[in-house]
Amino acid sequence: MRLLIRILNDQNILYLSAENKNILPSIYSSVSIMLGKLKKYQECRRVVDKGVEYCIKYSLNKSLSRLYYSRAIAYKKLDFIEKAEFNAALCFSN
């Protein structure tokens, strides 16, 4: 997981071309899932925020539902119920 977080923090580690830039949303999603299972909800939320921003910027919608779900769980565990419900709704609207 440390390597995946390093890749997300420094994308120069991974050569990204137009053909393979769509690998990062899956990494964001996988890391957010792992962080959630480790109960690192603040860190999970930060990873998700970056992942959502990246997906929207490059119109890569495949991982958005999973990212919104991870964000909803993190917000719920952090007792931000309204934000959790909003992100849960985004899971289904994407």
ZIUR-V522260 format. One line per field, one symbol per residue. ss: DSSP state (@ for helix, = for strand, . for the rest). phi: phi as a letter, one per 40 degrees, with the letter a starting at -180 (. if undefined). psi: psi as a letter, one per 20 degrees, with the letter a starting at -180 (. if undefined). A space follows every 50 residues. Layout:
ss = ???
phi = ???
psi = ???
This chain:
ss = .@@@@@@@@.@@@.......@@@@@@@@@@@@@@@@@...@@@@@@@@@@ @@@@@@@......@@@@@@@@@@@@@@...@@@@@@@@@@@@@.
phi = .dcccccccbcccbcbbccbccccdccdccccccccccgbcccdccccdc ccdcccdbfbcdccccccccccccccccgbccccccccccdccc
psi = hggghgghhniihpoorhhjijhghhggggghgghghjkmhghghggggg gggggggjlnihigghghghhggghghjkmgghghghghhghi.
